[in-house]
């Protein structure tokens, strides 16, 4: 399945019926999961939502709605976490690969591929909000909006500057629970208390004080 075919599937919302082959390799040098509270796990379980399940969805711009719908369609594909992949046809993707794919789907040409480069890209365009915090009540998060990129350091060992190791997309709050949620790829983050593997919806929670991972900021997607 080539990229143009995947774009068509996303555009027609039929990606939920796709059944790509499955693969769950562990990224090199990773020693703890994305929540920072234990060893990496391999759980073949993805969570999904419909756009109508999100409290703020109807208030968003058409462009942001398209981005979120595209991301949520991917969560219906049973895609595992696959380190180094940005292609759903491979059966899985990693965190930055998922974002890279979605940015291409949105029509951005040659978007950055790794989390650190995506962070620097947003910084260059002036959309980055650098916020190192462990509290969702931090007033600096008041400008966070659905469709924004989320960034972490320390979720696994990387040799980059800055050492950004994880990126996802913020979805806002669920209507049913009021909980903050995000979308992307992980091999250990949770949704509703259950660890997930793959391209999925996840709870947006910040690392604990004793975690090796650190939330470092958020950004509007440049060019959208």
Secondary structure, 3 states (H helix, E strand, C coil): CCHHHHHHHHHCCCHHHCCCCCCCCCCCCCCCCCCCCCCCCCCCCCCCCCHHHECCHHHCCHHHHHHHHHHHHHCCCCCEECCCCCCHHHCEECHHHHHHHHHHHCCCCCCCCCHHHHHHHHHHCCCEEECCCCCCCCHHHCCCCCCCEEEEECCCCCCCCCCEEEEEEEEEEECCCCCEEEEEEECCCEECCEECCEEEEEECCCCCCCCCCEEEEEECCCCC
